[in-house]
Amino acid sequence: MLFTEKLREENHDIFQLIFNHPFVEGIGKGDIPKESIAHYIKADFEYLNAFMKVYGLAISRSSSREDIRYFFNKMEFILKDEIHPHHNFCDYIGVPYESLQGHPLPPTADHYIKHMMHHAQTGSMGEILGALLPCPWTYLEIGEELLKAYRPSQDHPFYQWITFYADASTKSITTEMRERLDVYAKEASLAEKDRIRDAFRKSCELELAFWEMAYTCEEWPSTKAVK
């Protein structure tokens, strides 16, 4: 069994919790509270900015042009392609995308970003990949699960979102990252593999928490106290 296959097996429980989360199920049903969608976009815009910065840190630690090209291309995907699902959500709630950019991070998104930055700055390349991989992987499987369960037509409010993440080009993002991590894991020590597992597991937990954060419109405790 490949290393990433083992990771998926070990974290099957969290993947299932993500598939069953009310925000994710709401995407399939075409019914999500508009304030939850706005909260999601505000946080995810900043999260993806941080994701690109982690790619940048990985570039700075790369030893070959092949590695540099790989991470650069993934940054370009976020900039050019991954705005489309955000636009789908913005169209649904009738809010301009620009108005949902540049907002302070809620606690969970702040935690998730710092988790990735920690591994990017102090960990190995394997840890960086382990911390990054759950994001594209869970979204790929969410798209596939929703496509299979709901078979949305083009008039479904989230058809573009679902088909974007279930698309072959999105799948290639996960496949390529898995392949790189599997190659790295072949030479990694047992202690290193444990650190990668820990980074991967925590990112899976934070993916689940991110959906909950968006659905409940999570705020910092002091902000809620003022209200």
C-alpha positions as CSV (number, residue, x, y, z in Angstrom):
1,M,0.0,0.0,0.0
2,L,1.3,3.4,-1.0
3,F,2.0,5.9,1.8
4,T,-0.8,8.2,0.7
5,E,-3.2,5.3,0.5
6,K,-2.5,4.6,4.1
7,L,-3.0,8.2,5.0
8,R,-6.5,8.1,3.3
9,E,-7.3,4.9,5.2
10,E,-6.2,6.3,8.5
11,N,-8.3,9.4,8.1
12,H,-11.4,7.9,6.6
13,D,-13.4,8.9,9.6
14,I,-12.7,12.6,9.1
15,F,-13.5,12.4,5.3
16,Q,-16.9,10.9,6.1
17,L,-17.6,13.6,8.7
18,I,-16.8,16.2,6.0
19,F,-19.1,14.6,3.5
20,N,-21.9,14.6,6.1
21,H,-21.4,18.1,7.3
22,P,-24.5,20.3,6.8
23,F,-22.6,22.9,4.8
24,V,-21.3,20.3,2.4
25,E,-24.7,18.6,2.2
26,G,-26.2,22.0,1.6
27,I,-24.1,22.4,-1.5
28,G,-25.6,19.2,-2.9
29,K,-29.1,20.2,-1.9
30,G,-28.6,23.7,-3.3
31,D,-29.6,25.3,0.0
32,I,-27.1,27.0,2.3
33,P,-27.7,30.1,4.5
34,K,-26.4,33.1,2.6
35,E,-24.5,34.4,5.7
36,S,-22.7,31.1,5.9
37,I,-21.6,31.3,2.3
38,A,-20.3,34.9,2.8
39,H,-18.4,33.8,5.9
40,Y,-16.9,31.0,4.0
41,I,-15.7,33.1,1.1
42,K,-14.2,35.8,3.4
43,A,-12.1,33.1,5.2
44,D,-11.3,31.0,2.1
45,F,-10.0,34.0,0.1
46,E,-7.4,34.7,2.8
47,Y,-6.8,31.0,3.3
48,L,-6.0,30.5,-0.4
49,N,-3.7,33.5,-0.2
50,A,-1.8,31.8,2.6
51,F,-1.8,28.5,0.6
52,M,0.0,30.3,-2.2
53,K,2.5,31.7,0.3
54,V,3.2,28.1,1.5
55,Y,3.9,27.1,-2.1
56,G,6.3,30.1,-2.2
57,L,8.1,28.9,0.9
58,A,8.3,25.4,-0.7
59,I,9.8,27.0,-3.8
60,S,12.5,28.7,-1.7
61,R,13.4,25.3,-0.3
62,S,13.3,23.4,-3.6
63,S,16.6,22.1,-5.0
64,S,15.5,21.6,-8.6
65,R,13.8,23.5,-11.3
66,E,11.3,20.7,-11.6
67,D,10.2,21.3,-8.0
68,I,10.1,25.0,-8.5
69,R,8.0,24.6,-11.6
70,Y,5.6,22.3,-9.8
71,F,4.9,24.7,-6.9
72,F,4.7,27.7,-9.3
73,N,2.1,26.0,-11.4
74,K,0.0,25.2,-8.4
75,M,0.1,28.9,-7.4
76,E,-1.1,29.8,-10.9
77,F,-4.0,27.3,-10.5
78,I,-5.3,29.1,-7.4
79,L,-4.9,32.5,-9.0
80,K,-6.5,31.7,-12.4
81,D,-8.9,28.8,-11.7
82,E,-9.9,28.5,-8.1
83,I,-11.7,31.8,-8.1
84,H,-14.5,30.2,-10.2
85,P,-16.1,28.3,-7.3
86,H,-16.0,31.6,-5.2
87,H,-17.8,33.4,-8.1
88,N,-20.5,30.7,-8.1
89,F,-21.1,31.2,-4.4
90,C,-21.1,35.0,-4.8
91,D,-23.6,34.8,-7.6
92,Y,-25.9,32.7,-5.4
93,I,-25.9,35.3,-2.6
94,G,-25.8,38.3,-4.8
95,V,-22.7,39.9,-3.3
96,P,-19.7,41.2,-5.3
97,Y,-16.6,39.0,-4.8
98,E,-14.5,42.1,-4.1
99,S,-16.6,43.0,-1.1
100,L,-15.7,39.7,0.6
101,Q,-12.0,40.1,0.3
102,G,-9.6,41.4,2.9
103,H,-11.6,40.5,6.0
104,P,-10.1,39.4,9.3
105,L,-9.7,35.7,9.8
106,P,-12.1,33.8,12.1
107,P,-10.3,31.6,14.7
108,T,-10.4,28.3,12.8
109,A,-9.1,29.8,9.6
110,D,-6.4,31.6,11.5
111,H,-5.4,28.3,13.2
112,Y,-5.3,26.4,9.9
113,I,-3.1,29.0,8.2
114,K,-0.6,29.0,11.1
115,H,-0.6,25.2,11.1
116,M,0.5,25.2,7.4
117,M,3.0,28.0,7.9
118,H,4.5,26.2,10.9
119,H,5.3,23.1,8.7
120,A,6.4,25.2,5.8
121,Q,8.9,27.1,8.0
122,T,10.1,24.4,10.3
123,G,9.3,21.0,8.7
124,S,10.6,18.9,5.9
125,M,9.3,19.0,2.3
126,G,7.3,15.9,3.3
127,E,5.7,17.7,6.1
128,I,4.8,20.6,3.8
129,L,3.2,18.2,1.4
130,G,1.4,16.4,4.2
131,A,0.0,19.6,5.6
132,L,-1.2,20.8,2.1
133,L,-2.6,17.6,0.6
134,P,-5.9,17.4,2.6
135,C,-7.2,20.6,1.1
136,P,-7.2,19.5,-2.6
137,W,-7.9,15.9,-1.7
138,T,-11.0,16.5,0.5
139,Y,-12.4,19.0,-2.1
140,L,-11.9,16.5,-4.9
141,E,-13.8,13.8,-3.0
142,I,-16.5,16.3,-2.0
143,G,-17.1,17.1,-5.6
144,E,-17.1,13.5,-6.6
145,E,-19.5,12.5,-3.7
146,L,-21.9,15.4,-4.5
147,L,-21.9,14.6,-8.2
148,K,-22.7,11.0,-7.5
149,A,-25.3,11.6,-4.8
150,Y,-27.2,14.5,-6.4
151,R,-26.4,14.3,-10.1
152,P,-26.9,18.1,-10.5
153,S,-28.1,19.5,-13.8
154,Q,-26.8,22.8,-15.1
155,D,-29.7,24.7,-13.4
156,H,-28.5,23.6,-10.0
157,P,-27.4,26.7,-8.0
158,F,-24.0,25.1,-7.2
159,Y,-23.5,23.1,-10.4
160,Q,-20.3,25.1,-11.3
161,W,-18.9,24.5,-7.8
162,I,-19.5,20.8,-7.8
163,T,-18.3,20.1,-11.3
164,F,-15.2,22.3,-10.8
165,Y,-14.0,20.1,-7.9
166,A,-15.1,16.9,-9.5
167,D,-13.3,17.8,-12.7
168,A,-10.3,15.9,-14.1
169,S,-8.0,18.9,-13.9
170,T,-8.8,19.3,-10.2
171,K,-8.2,15.6,-9.7
172,S,-4.7,16.0,-11.2
173,I,-3.8,18.5,-8.5
174,T,-4.4,15.8,-5.9
175,T,-2.9,13.0,-7.9
176,E,0.4,14.9,-8.5
177,M,0.7,15.9,-4.9
178,R,0.1,12.4,-3.7
179,E,2.7,11.1,-6.2
180,R,5.3,13.5,-4.9
181,L,4.6,12.6,-1.3
182,D,4.7,8.9,-2.0
183,V,8.1,9.3,-3.6
184,Y,9.3,11.3,-0.7
185,A,8.0,8.8,1.8
186,K,10.0,6.0,0.3
187,E,13.2,7.6,1.7
188,A,11.7,9.0,4.9
189,S,12.5,7.6,8.3
190,L,9.8,6.2,10.6
191,A,10.0,9.4,12.7
192,E,9.6,11.6,9.6
193,K,6.6,9.6,8.4
194,D,5.0,10.1,11.8
195,R,5.5,13.8,11.5
196,I,3.9,13.8,8.0
197,R,1.0,11.7,9.4
198,D,0.5,14.2,12.2
199,A,0.5,17.2,9.7
200,F,-1.9,15.4,7.4
201,R,-4.3,14.4,10.2
202,K,-4.4,17.9,11.7
203,S,-5.1,19.4,8.3
204,C,-8.0,17.0,7.8
205,E,-9.3,18.0,11.2
206,L,-9.0,21.6,10.2
207,E,-10.8,21.1,6.9
208,L,-13.7,19.7,8.9
209,A,-13.5,22.6,11.3
210,F,-13.4,25.1,8.4
211,W,-16.8,23.9,7.2
212,E,-18.2,24.2,10.7
213,M,-16.6,27.6,11.1
214,A,-18.3,28.8,7.9
215,Y,-21.7,27.2,8.7
216,T,-21.9,28.7,12.2
217,C,-20.3,32.1,11.2
218,E,-17.7,31.6,13.8
219,E,-16.3,34.7,15.5
220,W,-13.7,35.5,18.1
221,P,-15.1,35.3,21.6
222,S,-14.6,39.0,22.3
223,T,-16.5,39.9,19.1
224,K,-19.5,37.8,20.2
225,A,-19.3,39.3,23.7
226,V,-19.7,42.8,22.3
227,K,-22.8,41.8,20.4
